[in-house]
Structures are given as structure tokens and as C-alpha cells.
């Protein structure tokens, strides 16, 4: 048996006696996802299925001042029509002629507002609501699937960013770094010890990869990721680059060691040399990790600003952007 829950002129619910459907707005104007009824509302009108027994539904309506109305039966129609028909006939008789006929028909139609509650009309509203609720259900399932995929992708990307971040901050990973990663790692190391740092541009850097400033100290640093020993050329290049940038100190840093000739030249210029052993001491004294910790999403979110900053620098290093603000 079809019934409608009505309040303030709106059809809030419709039921066939087994299933109950409700709408955000009027259930007569239900719509599927992103398919608003242009003739009624410029937005969607979501439909939901209520998991209630008919007795529970009746109590819900009663407690919320919602009128439950059923379909109009044939005898009810006759009663509703008889009153308006008589009233219409009286007006027609008073005015007479065509005018009276029009007035009589109009009043009868106005008084017969209950015609919306026919079995056919409520059934049509119910079936439309049921069909649109299925669309909403499918839409929600698809949306949930997409959101799960997005969460999984976010986790995957976050884990990779976590690994990259800790890799360039981990002294035990130095030999696994690319040349660009090593430059970024050295820049990060000096930044953690109070320096303001900048990576130089890719070409025409005059033998300097990193510029670092703290107070009156201005370092021009060449970073060498080598498997063998670093020779005199690196010392010559950074000495020249330090002069160009007007740095107070020229530095060569390597994950390896220096040749004897390089050490002699560095003393005479002078150029500060930092080999693998000294770099490890600097790294450990800056309180960086000695291993890549297991990924933890809460910890990741907590340090995400630092990760963003560090990886941005790494990405910049790959493009080797440069700011002239470091040049005196």
C-alpha cells in the first residue's frame, strides 16, 4: 500500500508498504548523482533508502509531525469531487452562461488538490525514487573505490618520499646517493648546522655546487661523489669559484678521499678538504639518523613540511636553479 510522508507541502518520504525512500528535498523531484531536475532545483536531490519497519516509520513520522497520507480510492474521489462539483455548480448558476461554467470548473479543480495522491502518481514517484536510489548507491560505491585507490596511491607516494628524505639525511646511505642527491644532502647538512644554503646553477657554476652563509662566514663548496680519490682539479676549480663568488672559504667535500697532490695544493691556496671520515663525523654530530626508519604515516604527516622542503631542494638541484642573492 503506497503512502506518502508529507510536511509543509513537501513529500519527504514515499513507501510501497515494504520499502521506504526519503529525499534531501521533495521526493517527487528525486534525481540521480549530478542530474538535477532543471525544472525544479539547480542541484541534485539525493535519495536514500530508510532501513525501518513500517511500524518504526510510522512512529518516526508521528514524532516529527509528518503526515502519512495514502492513495485516494474511488469512493474517496467521489466524495471529494461531489463537494467541489456542487460548489462549482452554484457559482455557475449565480453567474450563468460561459463565465459561470469557467468559474465553476476552476473552483472545482482548485478544491480537488488531493488529486496528487492517486495510486498511479504515488507509484510513479516511488519507482523513480527507487531507480535514483540505485544510481546513488552505485555512485557511492564507485566514489568509495576511487577514494581507496587515492589513499593507496598517497601511501605509496608518501613511502617513497619518506625513503628519499631519510636517504639524504642518513650517513650510511652516502655511497648510494646520486651526484645531485649528494649535493642536496650536503646542503641539508649545513642548513641543519645553522647555515643558509643555496645550490648553484647547472652550467657555469665556476666549480661551486653549494653556497652556505652564516654570519660573516661565506662558504663556496664543491661536492664530489667519487669511487676513487679526488685530485687537484677539484681544488683548483673551487678556489677559482670561491674568488668569483667572493666567498670567505673554499671547500671540497667528498664521500671518498683526496690524493696527496690535492692535499698539498689545498694547503697552499688555501682550500678546506672534507673527506669521507670527516664528513661522517659532521653528519653524526648534526643528530641525523643512522638508518632509514620504518614508514609511519602519522610521523610522515608530522614532518611533512620538512620533507617537502628537503625534496623541493632535491628537485631544484636536479634542475640546478640559482639565486644571485648569495653573490656579494
C-alpha positions in Angstrom: 0.0 0.0 0.0 1.5 3.3 -1.1 1.9 6.1 1.4 3.5 9.5 1.4 5.0 11.4 4.3 4.0 15.0 3.9 5.2 18.1 5.9 4.8 21.7 4.9 3.5 20.7 1.4 6.7 18.7 0.7 6.7 14.9 0.1 9.5 13.9 2.4 9.0 10.1 2.1 7.3 7.6 -0.1 6.7 3.9 0.6 5.0 0.9 -1.1 4.5 -0.7 2.3 7.8 -2.6 2.1 10.5 -0.2 1.1 10.8 3.5 2.2 12.6 6.2 0.4 13.4 9.7 1.5 14.9 12.8 -0.2 17.0 15.8 0.7 14.2 17.9 -0.8 10.8 16.8 -2.2 10.8 13.1 -3.1 8.7 14.0 -6.1 11.7 15.6 -7.7 14.3 13.0 -6.9 17.4 12.8 -9.1 20.4 10.7 -9.7 24.0 11.9 -9.0 24.8 15.1 -10.9 21.5 15.0 -12.6 19.4 17.8 -11.2 15.9 18.4 -12.4 16.3 21.7 -14.4 12.6 22.3 -14.0 12.7 22.3 -10.2 16.1 22.8 -8.5 19.5 23.7 -9.9 21.2 20.9 -7.8 20.8 17.2 -7.1 18.2 15.8 -4.9 19.7 12.8 -3.2 17.5 9.8 -2.5 18.2 7.4 0.4 16.5 4.1 1.4 15.4 4.0 5.1 16.1 0.8 6.9 13.0 0.9 9.1 10.0 -1.3 9.5 6.6 0.2 8.7 5.8 0.5 12.4 9.1 2.3 13.1 8.5 4.5 10.1 5.0 5.4 11.4 6.4 6.3 14.8 9.1 8.4 13.2 6.5 10.4 11.2 4.3 10.8 14.3 7.2 12.1 16.4 8.3 14.6 13.7 4.8 15.9 12.8 4.9 14.3 9.4 1.5 13.4 8.0 1.2 9.9 6.5 -1.2 10.0 3.5 -2.4 7.1 1.5 -3.7 6.8 -2.1 -7.2 8.2 -2.8 -9.7 5.4 -3.5 -12.6 5.6 -5.9 -15.2 6.3 -3.2 -13.0 9.0 -1.7 -12.7 10.6 -5.1 -16.4 10.7 -5.5 -16.8 12.4 -2.1 -14.0 14.9 -2.9 -15.5 15.6 -6.3 -19.1 15.9 -5.1 -18.4 18.9 -2.8 -16.4 20.9 -5.3 -18.8 20.0 -8.1 -21.8 21.3 -6.1 -19.9 24.5 -5.2 -18.9 25.0 -8.7 -22.4 24.4 -9.9 -23.8 27.1 -7.5 -21.2 29.6 -8.8 -22.1 28.6 -12.3 -25.8 29.2 -11.6 -25.1 32.6 -10.0 -23.1 33.9 -12.9 -24.7 31.9 -15.6 -23.5 31.3 -19.1 -19.9 30.6 -20.2 -18.4 32.7 -17.3 -20.3 30.7 -14.7 -19.1 27.5 -16.4 -15.5 28.6 -16.2 -15.7 29.7 -12.6 -17.4 26.5 -11.6 -14.8 24.3 -13.2 -11.9 26.4 -11.8 -13.2 26.2 -8.2 -13.8 22.5 -8.5 -10.2 22.0 -9.8 -8.7 24.1 -7.0 -10.7 22.3 -4.3 -9.7 19.0 -5.7 -6.0 19.4 -4.7 -5.9 15.9 -3.4 -5.6 14.5 -6.9 -1.8 14.2 -6.5 -2.4 11.3 -4.1 -3.6 8.9 -6.7 -2.3 5.4 -6.8 -0.7 5.9 -10.2 1.0 9.2 -9.2 2.5 7.9 -6.0 3.6 4.7 -7.7 5.4 6.8 -10.3 7.1 8.8 -7.6 8.1 5.7 -5.7 9.5 3.9 -8.8 11.5 7.0 -9.8 12.9 7.3 -6.2 13.8 3.7 -6.2 15.6 3.9 -9.5 17.5 7.0 -8.5 18.5 5.5 -5.1 20.1 2.6 -7.0 22.1 5.2 -9.0 23.2 6.9 -5.8 24.2 3.6 -4.3 26.3 2.8 -7.4 27.8 6.3 -7.3 28.7 6.0 -3.7 30.4 2.6 -4.2 32.4 3.9 -7.1 33.4 7.0 -5.2 34.5 4.9 -2.2 36.5 2.7 -4.6 38.2 5.8 -6.1 38.9 7.2 -2.6 40.5 3.9 -1.5 42.7 3.9 -4.6 43.7 7.5 -3.9 44.5 6.6 -0.3 46.6 3.7 -1.5 48.4 5.9 -4.0 49.0 8.6 -1.4 50.5 5.9 0.9 52.7 4.7 -1.9 54.0 8.2 -2.8 54.4 9.1 0.9 56.5 6.0 1.5 58.8 6.9 -1.4 59.1 10.5 -0.2 59.9 9.2 3.3 62.6 7.0 1.9 64.2 9.8 -0.3 64.1 12.2 2.7 65.8 9.9 5.1 68.2 8.6 2.5 69.8 12.1 2.0 69.9 12.6 5.8 71.4 9.2 6.5 75.2 8.9 6.7 75.2 5.2 5.9 73.4 5.9 2.6 76.1 8.4 1.3 77.6 5.9 -1.2 74.1 5.1 -2.6 73.3 8.8 -3.4 73.4 10.2 -6.9 75.6 13.2 -7.5 72.6 15.5 -7.3 71.3 13.8 -4.2 74.8 14.2 -2.6 74.7 17.9 -3.3 71.3 18.2 -1.7 72.4 16.1 1.3 75.4 18.4 1.8 73.2 21.4 1.6 70.9 19.9 4.1 73.7 19.1 6.4 75.0 22.7 6.5 71.5 24.0 6.9 71.0 21.8 10.0 74.1 23.4 11.5 72.8 26.9 11.1 73.8 27.9 7.6 71.6 29.5 4.9 72.3 27.4 1.8 71.7 27.6 -1.9 72.5 25.3 -4.8 74.2 26.8 -7.8 73.1 26.6 -11.4 74.0 23.5 -13.5 76.3 25.2 -16.0 78.7 28.0 -15.5 78.8 27.4 -11.7 82.6 28.1 -11.6 83.3 24.8 -9.8 80.9 25.5 -6.9 77.9 23.4 -6.2 76.7 24.8 -2.8 76.9 28.2 -1.3 76.5 28.4 2.5 76.3 31.5 4.7 76.3 32.0 8.5 77.2 35.4 9.9 80.3 36.7 8.2 81.3 33.2 7.1 80.5 32.5 3.4 81.4 29.1 2.0 81.8 28.1 -1.6 81.6 24.3 -1.7 82.3 21.8 -4.4 80.7 18.3 -3.8 82.4 15.3 -5.3 80.7 11.9 -5.2 83.6 9.6 -6.2 84.6 6.0 -6.1 88.3 6.9 -6.4 90.3 9.7 -4.8 89.7 13.3 -5.7 92.5 15.1 -7.4 93.9 18.6 -7.8 91.3 19.7 -10.4 88.5 19.9 -7.9 90.8 22.0 -5.6 91.6 24.4 -8.5 88.0 24.7 -9.6 86.6 25.6 -6.1 89.4 28.0 -5.4 88.5 29.9 -8.6 84.8 29.7 -7.9 85.3 31.0 -4.3 87.1 34.0 -5.8 84.2 34.6 -8.2 81.5 34.4 -5.6 83.7 36.4 -3.1 83.4 33.6 -0.5 85.5 33.7 2.6 86.3 29.9 2.4 86.5 27.4 -0.4 85.6 23.8 0.5 85.7 20.4 -1.3 83.6 17.6 0.2 83.7 14.0 -1.0 82.4 10.6 0.0 85.8 9.3 -0.8 89.4 10.7 -0.1 91.9 13.1 -1.7 95.2 12.5 -3.5 98.4 13.6 -1.9 98.7 16.3 -4.6 95.2 17.6 -3.9 96.0 17.9 -0.2 99.3 19.8 -0.9 97.5 22.2 -3.3 94.7 22.8 -0.8 97.1 23.9 1.9 98.8 26.4 -0.4 95.6 28.1 -1.8 94.0 27.5 0.9 91.1 25.2 0.4 89.3 23.2 3.1 89.1 19.5 2.3 86.4 17.2 3.9 86.9 13.5 3.2 84.6 10.6 3.9 85.7 10.2 7.6 85.4 13.9 8.5 82.0 14.1 6.6 80.7 11.2 8.7 81.7 13.0 11.9 79.9 16.1 10.8 76.9 14.1 9.8 76.7 12.3 13.2 77.2 15.5 15.2 74.2 17.1 13.4 71.9 14.4 15.0 70.8 12.8 11.8 69.6 9.3 11.6 72.0 6.4 11.0 69.3 4.3 9.3 66.1 4.8 7.4 63.3 4.4 10.0 60.2 2.3 9.1 57.5 4.3 7.4 54.8 5.7 9.7 52.1 7.8 8.2 51.5 9.8 11.4 55.2 10.6 11.7 55.2 11.4 8.0 52.4 13.9 8.3 54.1 15.4 11.4 57.4 16.1 9.5 55.8 16.6 6.1 56.8 20.3 5.9 60.4 19.3 6.4 60.1 16.6 3.8 58.5 19.0 1.3 61.3 21.5 1.8 64.1 18.9 1.6 62.7 17.2 -1.5 62.0 20.5 -3.1 65.6 21.3 -2.8 66.5 18.0 -4.3 64.2 18.6 -7.2 65.7 22.1 -7.6 69.1 20.5 -7.6 68.1 18.3 -10.5 67.2 21.5 -12.4 70.1 23.4 -10.7 68.2 26.7 -10.2 70.2 29.5 -8.7 69.6 32.8 -6.9 72.0 35.7 -7.3 71.3 36.9 -3.7 74.3 34.9 -2.5 76.7 36.8 -4.6 78.3 39.7 -2.9 
